[in-house]
Amino acid sequence: MAAPLRIQSDWSQALRKDEGQAWLSCHPPGKPSLYGSLTCQGIGLDGIPEVTASEGFIVNEINKKSIHISCPKENASSKFLAPYTTFSRIHTKSITCLDISSGGGLGVSSSTDGSMKIWQAFNGELRRVLEGHVFDVNCCRFFPSGLVVLSGGMDAQLKIWSAEDASCVVTFKGHKGGILDTAIVDRGRNVVSGSRDGSARLWDCGRSACLGVIADCSSSINGVAVGAADNSINLGSPEQMPSEREVGTEGKMLLLAREDKKLQCLGLQSRQPIFQFIGSDAFNCCTFLSGFLLLAGTQDGNIYQLDVRSPRAPVQVIHRSGAPVLSLLSFKDGFIASQGDGSCFIVQQDLDYVIELTGADCDPVYKVATWEKQVYACCRDGLVRRYQLSDL
């Protein structure tokens, strides 16, 4: 991947006034960084600024919310996208997780202010407050129906909530440490949780019972992902007949991002190992891109792309900075990643440039969610930013 380009986080405001300036830089691996600036030469009749770049950089295209910059010397090219809108009234402190409902109408988010809230995705207007976890809520997500929310907290509890009346309908107990991530199996009759206690568990939502400990390792499980396996992958056979309460686990893989630098993949129904990969540092997050391709991000800034069919050596390793990779999300024919230095970017196979989602400055972007052409990101600065990819 080409050298990353960076830009001043509030570039779209800075370049709105005559002679306004914004800095930019290019960071080729193993070489000195290049620094430059953008200057507004005036505002056109369409409200779009006319911008020139200092030596070594080229402005390819500019719109109200996006600017496409190249650094020919390093063959680097990025399109920077400013937020379409920012929601500042949902939480008062750092926002650790968010998700958008399948219909795009609602958002849910959790914060270090101890709250979890449901809001309108269009304007950030508060709809419901979900109260019941004792300590911080680490993760929250909508079920495929968009009417129910799954959350996991530092109180070692997993809860299911009604998005309509904010009632907690189910509480799962069994973990001995905080729950750090969850995954929903199929339509949501079963869910998976990963915990600081080193275990991943499969739960039956209908009976609020644990169907089994799928993995038990000596290390914190920071991220979990469930994906449908390609037919060529041998998932192994279960040692005993699965419970009839297990629904949708057949043909699925479970991926675990572990604190001890290990990425573990196993058959969800069989509980049999598929592979284990050792990375450069603790794995924070993981996601499936297809039936055999996956991504996992580490604390020291590496994004590993692996092929389950030959997992010994990565397909590629993307390293843009040493900042922790905090979230990864499959998106169209590529992915969205966010890091602890405030960078949030989209890589797509058919584009020869990276799309950078700007605005977060140096505050970590903890989580990203999408709905159609909209991307939502939550950040340590307590803001939810909504980006409109049609602005490209």
DRENRO-751951 format. One record per residue (C-alpha): residue number from 1; x, y, z. Coordinates in nm, 3 decimals. Example, Ala and Ser with C-alpha at 12.3 -4.5 7.8 and 13.67 -1.06 7.14 Angstrom:
% residues 2
(pt 1 (1.230 -0.450 0.780)),
(pt 2 (1.367 -0.106 0.714)),
***
This chain:
% residues 392
(pt 1 (0.000 0.000 0.000)),
(pt 2 (0.131 0.346 -0.093)),
(pt 3 (0.265 0.595 0.160)),
(pt 4 (-0.013 0.746 0.371)),
(pt 5 (-0.106 1.110 0.316)),
(pt 6 (-0.228 1.316 0.613)),
(pt 7 (-0.419 1.643 0.625)),
(pt 8 (-0.519 1.898 0.889)),
(pt 9 (-0.829 1.752 1.057)),
(pt 10 (-1.046 2.063 1.005)),
(pt 11 (-0.925 2.128 0.649)),
(pt 12 (-1.275 2.183 0.508)),
(pt 13 (-1.340 2.475 0.746)),
(pt 14 (-0.987 2.616 0.712)),
(pt 15 (-1.009 2.627 0.331)),
(pt 16 (-1.349 2.798 0.329)),
(pt 17 (-1.203 3.145 0.375)),
(pt 18 (-0.987 3.348 0.140)),
(pt 19 (-0.618 3.270 0.184)),
(pt 20 (-0.712 3.004 0.441)),
(pt 21 (-0.448 2.735 0.477)),
(pt 22 (-0.427 2.371 0.585)),
(pt 23 (-0.118 2.155 0.627)),
(pt 24 (-0.065 1.820 0.462)),
(pt 25 (0.206 1.555 0.473)),
(pt 26 (0.320 1.230 0.314)),
(pt 27 (0.484 0.951 0.516)),
(pt 28 (0.671 0.699 0.300)),
(pt 29 (0.787 0.399 0.507)),
(pt 30 (1.158 0.416 0.590)),
(pt 31 (1.205 0.757 0.428)),
(pt 32 (1.181 1.118 0.553)),
(pt 33 (0.826 1.259 0.562)),
(pt 34 (0.728 1.530 0.312)),
(pt 35 (0.539 1.836 0.437)),
(pt 36 (0.330 2.084 0.245)),
(pt 37 (0.026 2.307 0.258)),
(pt 38 (-0.299 2.388 0.081)),
(pt 39 (-0.412 2.746 0.024)),
(pt 40 (-0.756 2.877 -0.066)),
(pt 41 (-0.733 3.122 -0.359)),
(pt 42 (-1.101 3.219 -0.341)),
(pt 43 (-1.449 3.068 -0.335)),
(pt 44 (-1.623 2.979 -0.661)),
(pt 45 (-1.985 3.067 -0.741)),
(pt 46 (-2.082 2.709 -0.655)),
(pt 47 (-1.945 2.760 -0.302)),
(pt 48 (-1.646 2.532 -0.368)),
(pt 49 (-1.305 2.680 -0.280)),
(pt 50 (-1.028 2.706 -0.537)),
(pt 51 (-0.731 2.542 -0.372)),
(pt 52 (-0.365 2.517 -0.468)),
(pt 53 (-0.105 2.287 -0.314)),
(pt 54 (0.257 2.361 -0.229)),
(pt 55 (0.543 2.197 -0.418)),
(pt 56 (0.539 1.817 -0.430)),
(pt 57 (0.160 1.786 -0.393)),
(pt 58 (-0.124 1.812 -0.645)),
(pt 59 (-0.494 1.890 -0.591)),
(pt 60 (-0.674 1.659 -0.836)),
(pt 61 (-1.031 1.750 -0.743)),
(pt 62 (-1.222 1.935 -0.473)),
(pt 63 (-1.588 1.941 -0.365)),
(pt 64 (-1.760 2.092 -0.062)),
(pt 65 (-1.681 1.791 0.157)),
(pt 66 (-1.397 1.614 -0.024)),
(pt 67 (-1.054 1.686 -0.167)),
(pt 68 (-0.837 1.449 -0.372)),
(pt 69 (-0.461 1.499 -0.323)),
(pt 70 (-0.162 1.325 -0.480)),
(pt 71 (0.207 1.316 -0.401)),
(pt 72 (0.358 1.205 -0.736)),
(pt 73 (0.710 1.151 -0.598)),
(pt 74 (0.584 0.877 -0.367)),
(pt 75 (0.306 0.761 -0.601)),
(pt 76 (0.058 0.829 -0.317)),
(pt 77 (-0.300 0.942 -0.364)),
(pt 78 (-0.581 0.999 -0.110)),
(pt 79 (-0.930 1.140 -0.116)),
(pt 80 (-1.009 1.318 0.213)),
(pt 81 (-1.371 1.332 0.321)),
(pt 82 (-1.499 1.575 0.586)),
(pt 83 (-1.797 1.475 0.803)),
(pt 84 (-2.138 1.552 0.653)),
(pt 85 (-2.266 1.611 1.004)),
(pt 86 (-2.142 1.568 1.363)),
(pt 87 (-2.351 1.459 1.663)),
(pt 88 (-2.221 1.612 1.985)),
(pt 89 (-2.519 1.574 2.217)),
(pt 90 (-2.550 1.195 2.241)),
(pt 91 (-2.277 1.140 2.504)),
(pt 92 (-2.067 1.361 2.730)),
(pt 93 (-1.752 1.145 2.725)),
(pt 94 (-1.553 0.910 2.501)),
(pt 95 (-1.774 0.687 2.279)),
(pt 96 (-1.640 0.332 2.278)),
(pt 97 (-1.879 0.157 2.039)),
(pt 98 (-2.162 0.221 1.795)),
(pt 99 (-2.382 0.042 1.543)),
(pt 100 (-2.654 0.135 1.294)),
(pt 101 (-2.976 -0.066 1.251)),
(pt 102 (-3.034 -0.269 0.934)),
(pt 103 (-3.291 -0.018 0.808)),
(pt 104 (-3.057 0.274 0.873)),
(pt 105 (-3.305 0.450 1.100)),
(pt 106 (-3.146 0.406 1.443)),
(pt 107 (-2.802 0.419 1.601)),
(pt 108 (-2.688 0.270 1.930)),
(pt 109 (-2.373 0.373 2.116)),
(pt 110 (-2.194 0.317 2.445)),
(pt 111 (-1.971 0.557 2.631)),
(pt 112 (-1.727 0.582 2.921)),
(pt 113 (-1.989 0.809 3.083)),
(pt 114 (-2.146 0.469 3.169)),
(pt 115 (-2.445 0.506 2.940)),
(pt 116 (-2.578 0.328 2.634)),
(pt 117 (-2.818 0.518 2.412)),
(pt 118 (-3.037 0.473 2.106)),
(pt 119 (-3.067 0.771 1.871)),
(pt 120 (-3.198 0.865 1.532)),
(pt 121 (-2.928 0.797 1.275)),
(pt 122 (-3.041 1.089 1.061)),
(pt 123 (-2.993 1.369 1.316)),
(pt 124 (-2.854 1.215 1.636)),
(pt 125 (-3.173 1.291 1.831)),
(pt 126 (-3.194 1.081 2.148)),
(pt 127 (-3.465 0.813 2.153)),
(pt 128 (-3.390 0.575 2.442)),
(pt 129 (-3.143 0.527 2.727)),
(pt 130 (-3.055 0.163 2.802)),
(pt 131 (-2.977 0.128 3.172)),
(pt 132 (-2.879 -0.192 3.353)),
(pt 133 (-2.507 -0.264 3.315)),
(pt 134 (-2.314 -0.199 3.637)),
(pt 135 (-1.986 -0.071 3.487)),
(pt 136 (-1.872 0.045 3.144)),
(pt 137 (-2.046 -0.099 2.838)),
(pt 138 (-1.775 -0.219 2.599)),
(pt 139 (-1.975 -0.326 2.297)),
(pt 140 (-2.323 -0.285 2.150)),
(pt 141 (-2.483 -0.395 1.826)),
(pt 142 (-2.824 -0.434 1.663)),
(pt 143 (-2.969 -0.773 1.579)),
(pt 144 (-3.052 -0.813 1.206)),
(pt 145 (-3.416 -0.716 1.279)),
(pt 146 (-3.302 -0.367 1.388)),
(pt 147 (-3.549 -0.384 1.680)),
(pt 148 (-3.324 -0.549 1.938)),
(pt 149 (-2.978 -0.460 2.076)),
(pt 150 (-2.703 -0.687 2.215)),
(pt 151 (-2.453 -0.540 2.463)),
(pt 152 (-2.157 -0.661 2.666)),
(pt 153 (-2.006 -0.490 2.968)),
(pt 154 (-1.724 -0.485 3.218)),
(pt 155 (-1.974 -0.640 3.464)),
(pt 156 (-1.923 -0.970 3.270)),
(pt 157 (-2.286 -0.959 3.160)),
(pt 158 (-2.433 -0.987 2.814)),
(pt 159 (-2.774 -0.822 2.772)),
(pt 160 (-3.046 -0.808 2.509)),
(pt 161 (-3.264 -0.496 2.490)),
(pt 162 (-3.576 -0.385 2.311)),
(pt 163 (-3.493 -0.081 2.099)),
(pt 164 (-3.860 0.015 2.110)),
(pt 165 (-3.916 0.051 2.486)),
(pt 166 (-3.555 0.021 2.625)),
(pt 167 (-3.644 -0.281 2.839)),
(pt 168 (-3.375 -0.541 2.908)),
(pt 169 (-3.535 -0.869 2.798)),
(pt 170 (-3.248 -1.111 2.863)),
(pt 171 (-2.931 -1.113 3.076)),
(pt 172 (-2.668 -1.381 3.020)),
(pt 173 (-2.433 -1.463 3.307)),
(pt 174 (-2.136 -1.700 3.303)),
(pt 175 (-1.828 -1.503 3.207)),
(pt 176 (-1.584 -1.423 3.488)),
(pt 177 (-1.437 -1.113 3.324)),
(pt 178 (-1.555 -0.815 3.121)),
(pt 179 (-1.708 -0.888 2.779)),
(pt 180 (-1.502 -0.717 2.508)),
(pt 181 (-1.682 -0.813 2.185)),
(pt 182 (-1.985 -0.998 2.051)),
(pt 183 (-2.101 -1.151 1.724)),
(pt 184 (-2.448 -1.248 1.611)),
(pt 185 (-2.493 -1.586 1.442)),
(pt 186 (-2.720 -1.581 1.138)),
(pt 187 (-3.054 -1.417 1.225)),
(pt 188 (-2.974 -1.399 1.592)),
(pt 189 (-3.113 -1.703 1.770)),
(pt 190 (-2.756 -1.761 1.888)),
(pt 191 (-2.485 -1.508 1.977)),
(pt 192 (-2.113 -1.532 2.058)),
(pt 193 (-1.922 -1.336 2.322)),
(pt 194 (-1.549 -1.290 2.385)),
(pt 195 (-1.421 -1.196 2.729)),
(pt 196 (-1.125 -1.085 2.933)),
(pt 197 (-1.155 -1.420 3.112)),
(pt 198 (-1.006 -1.584 2.800)),
(pt 199 (-1.322 -1.762 2.689)),
(pt 200 (-1.559 -1.735 2.394)),
(pt 201 (-1.913 -1.858 2.461)),
(pt 202 (-2.212 -1.945 2.246)),
(pt 203 (-2.552 -1.844 2.386)),
(pt 204 (-2.912 -1.936 2.314)),
(pt 205 (-3.117 -1.615 2.313)),
(pt 206 (-3.456 -1.786 2.342)),
(pt 207 (-3.373 -1.964 2.667)),
(pt 208 (-3.101 -1.722 2.783)),
(pt 209 (-2.866 -2.017 2.836)),
(pt 210 (-2.503 -2.086 2.753)),
(pt 211 (-2.475 -2.352 2.480)),
(pt 212 (-2.105 -2.401 2.540)),
(pt 213 (-1.759 -2.258 2.586)),
(pt 214 (-1.622 -2.261 2.231)),
(pt 215 (-1.268 -2.158 2.318)),
(pt 216 (-1.087 -2.125 2.646)),
(pt 217 (-0.741 -1.974 2.634)),
(pt 218 (-0.521 -1.814 2.894)),
(pt 219 (-0.548 -1.477 2.722)),
(pt 220 (-0.806 -1.201 2.693)),
(pt 221 (-1.023 -1.224 2.377)),
(pt 222 (-1.037 -0.869 2.241)),
(pt 223 (-1.237 -0.930 1.923)),
(pt 224 (-1.466 -1.197 1.775)),
(pt 225 (-1.607 -1.248 1.425)),
(pt 226 (-1.835 -1.511 1.272)),
(pt 227 (-1.832 -1.584 0.899)),
(pt 228 (-1.969 -1.838 0.651)),
(pt 229 (-1.689 -2.068 0.533)),
(pt 230 (-1.602 -2.141 0.172)),
(pt 231 (-1.682 -2.503 0.073)),
(pt 232 (-1.312 -2.581 0.033)),
(pt 233 (-1.241 -2.526 0.405)),
(pt 234 (-1.244 -2.826 0.636)),
(pt 235 (-1.430 -2.717 0.949)),
(pt 236 (-1.396 -3.053 1.128)),
(pt 237 (-1.676 -3.252 1.292)),
(pt 238 (-1.826 -3.194 1.637)),
(pt 239 (-1.725 -3.453 1.901)),
(pt 240 (-2.086 -3.475 2.018)),
(pt 241 (-2.422 -3.398 1.862)),
(pt 242 (-2.488 -3.022 1.874)),
(pt 243 (-2.787 -2.909 2.081)),
(pt 244 (-3.106 -2.853 1.880)),
(pt 245 (-3.094 -2.501 2.028)),
(pt 246 (-2.786 -2.430 1.815)),
(pt 247 (-2.920 -2.251 1.508)),
(pt 248 (-2.710 -2.130 1.215)),
(pt 249 (-2.370 -2.247 1.343)),
(pt 250 (-2.321 -2.506 1.067)),
(pt 251 (-2.071 -2.405 0.797)),
(pt 252 (-1.950 -2.108 1.004)),
(pt 253 (-1.604 -2.008 1.123)),
(pt 254 (-1.528 -1.824 1.446)),
(pt 255 (-1.231 -1.588 1.456)),
(pt 256 (-1.077 -1.472 1.786)),
(pt 257 (-0.841 -1.175 1.821)),
(pt 258 (-0.635 -1.245 2.132)),
(pt 259 (-0.422 -1.035 2.366)),
(pt 260 (-0.135 -1.290 2.353)),
(pt 261 (-0.058 -1.201 1.985)),
(pt 262 (-0.253 -1.502 1.858)),
(pt 263 (-0.530 -1.503 1.599)),
(pt 264 (-0.735 -1.819 1.638)),
(pt 265 (-0.985 -1.961 1.389)),
(pt 266 (-1.215 -2.255 1.457)),
(pt 267 (-1.530 -2.423 1.334)),
(pt 268 (-1.823 -2.267 1.518)),
(pt 269 (-2.029 -2.586 1.528)),
(pt 270 (-1.742 -2.836 1.540)),
(pt 271 (-1.532 -2.636 1.794)),
(pt 272 (-1.233 -2.782 1.602)),
(pt 273 (-0.925 -2.569 1.525)),
(pt 274 (-0.877 -2.442 1.168)),
(pt 275 (-0.559 -2.241 1.222)),
(pt 276 (-0.368 -2.026 1.466)),
(pt 277 (-0.154 -1.733 1.350)),
(pt 278 (0.098 -1.542 1.560)),
(pt 279 (0.120 -1.167 1.492)),
(pt 280 (0.357 -0.886 1.589)),
(pt 281 (0.156 -0.770 1.892)),
(pt 282 (-0.180 -0.815 2.068)),
(pt 283 (-0.470 -0.855 1.822)),
(pt 284 (-0.745 -0.598 1.890)),
(pt 285 (-1.003 -0.668 1.619)),
(pt 286 (-1.088 -0.900 1.331)),
(pt 287 (-1.339 -0.942 1.050)),
(pt 288 (-1.415 -1.173 0.757)),
(pt 289 (-1.396 -1.028 0.404)),
(pt 290 (-1.525 -1.345 0.231)),
(pt 291 (-1.560 -1.720 0.281)),
(pt 292 (-1.180 -1.752 0.299)),
(pt 293 (-1.029 -1.402 0.338)),
(pt 294 (-1.003 -1.223 0.670)),
(pt 295 (-0.846 -0.918 0.833)),
(pt 296 (-0.705 -0.870 1.182)),
(pt 297 (-0.551 -0.560 1.341)),
(pt 298 (-0.282 -0.537 1.608)),
(pt 299 (-0.184 -0.301 1.888)),
(pt 300 (0.131 -0.194 1.699)),
(pt 301 (-0.056 -0.084 1.386)),
(pt 302 (-0.044 -0.389 1.157)),
(pt 303 (-0.344 -0.501 0.953)),
(pt 304 (-0.296 -0.864 0.848)),
(pt 305 (-0.488 -1.002 0.553)),
(pt 306 (-0.495 -1.383 0.569)),
(pt 307 (-0.633 -1.659 0.350)),
(pt 308 (-0.788 -1.935 0.565)),
(pt 309 (-0.686 -2.193 0.300)),
(pt 310 (-0.313 -2.110 0.346)),
(pt 311 (-0.283 -1.906 0.666)),
(pt 312 (0.089 -1.952 0.737)),
(pt 313 (0.197 -1.639 0.554)),
(pt 314 (-0.025 -1.328 0.522)),
(pt 315 (-0.161 -1.228 0.181)),
(pt 316 (-0.049 -0.877 0.278)),
(pt 317 (0.035 -0.668 0.584)),
(pt 318 (-0.077 -0.305 0.580)),
(pt 319 (0.112 -0.076 0.815)),
(pt 320 (0.037 0.296 0.804)),
(pt 321 (0.146 0.399 1.152)),
(pt 322 (0.237 0.244 1.485)),
(pt 323 (-0.101 0.344 1.632)),
(pt 324 (-0.325 0.057 1.750)),
(pt 325 (-0.575 -0.075 1.495)),
(pt 326 (-0.905 -0.039 1.685)),
(pt 327 (-1.171 -0.150 1.437)),
(pt 328 (-1.203 -0.329 1.103)),
(pt 329 (-1.518 -0.356 0.894)),
(pt 330 (-1.578 -0.528 0.563)),
(pt 331 (-1.715 -0.271 0.317)),
(pt 332 (-1.814 -0.327 -0.048)),
(pt 333 (-1.508 -0.492 -0.208)),
(pt 334 (-1.271 -0.363 0.057)),
(pt 335 (-1.269 -0.254 0.419)),
(pt 336 (-1.277 0.037 0.663)),
(pt 337 (-1.015 0.061 0.939)),
(pt 338 (-0.972 0.298 1.232)),
(pt 339 (-0.668 0.360 1.450)),
(pt 340 (-0.562 0.510 1.779)),
(pt 341 (-0.408 0.818 1.615)),
(pt 342 (-0.744 0.939 1.482)),
(pt 343 (-0.703 0.798 1.132)),
(pt 344 (-0.999 0.626 0.972)),
(pt 345 (-0.971 0.509 0.612)),
(pt 346 (-1.143 0.306 0.340)),
(pt 347 (-0.953 0.077 0.104)),
(pt 348 (-1.137 -0.054 -0.202)),
(pt 349 (-0.995 -0.288 -0.463)),
(pt 350 (-1.112 -0.092 -0.766)),
(pt 351 (-0.982 0.246 -0.640)),
(pt 352 (-0.620 0.351 -0.684)),
(pt 353 (-0.650 0.591 -0.390)),
(pt 354 (-0.741 0.560 -0.022)),
(pt 355 (-1.048 0.741 0.116)),
(pt 356 (-0.956 0.913 0.444)),
(pt 357 (-1.239 1.006 0.683)),
(pt 358 (-1.117 1.323 0.854)),
(pt 359 (-1.218 1.529 1.156)),
(pt 360 (-1.097 1.325 1.451)),
(pt 361 (-0.756 1.497 1.483)),
(pt 362 (-0.545 1.277 1.712)),
(pt 363 (-0.826 1.122 1.916)),
(pt 364 (-0.868 0.745 1.872)),
(pt 365 (-1.157 0.636 1.649)),
(pt 366 (-1.292 0.331 1.833)),
(pt 367 (-1.558 0.196 1.602)),
(pt 368 (-1.712 0.240 1.258)),
(pt 369 (-2.055 0.137 1.127)),
(pt 370 (-2.213 0.175 0.783)),
(pt 371 (-2.552 0.194 0.624)),
(pt 372 (-2.567 0.208 0.244)),
(pt 373 (-2.345 0.506 0.147)),
(pt 374 (-2.314 0.646 0.497)),
(pt 375 (-2.032 0.581 0.741)),
(pt 376 (-2.058 0.656 1.112)),
(pt 377 (-1.750 0.677 1.334)),
(pt 378 (-1.725 0.721 1.711)),
(pt 379 (-1.432 0.876 1.887)),
(pt 380 (-1.262 0.953 2.217)),
(pt 381 (-1.363 1.319 2.174)),
(pt 382 (-1.726 1.218 2.248)),
(pt 383 (-1.851 1.284 1.895)),
(pt 384 (-2.025 1.067 1.637)),
(pt 385 (-1.931 1.172 1.284)),
(pt 386 (-2.148 1.084 0.986)),
(pt 387 (-1.985 1.076 0.644)),
(pt 388 (-2.174 1.070 0.318)),
(pt 389 (-1.987 0.867 0.057)),
(pt 390 (-2.206 1.016 -0.215)),
(pt 391 (-2.012 1.338 -0.134)),
(pt 392 (-1.726 1.176 -0.323)),
***
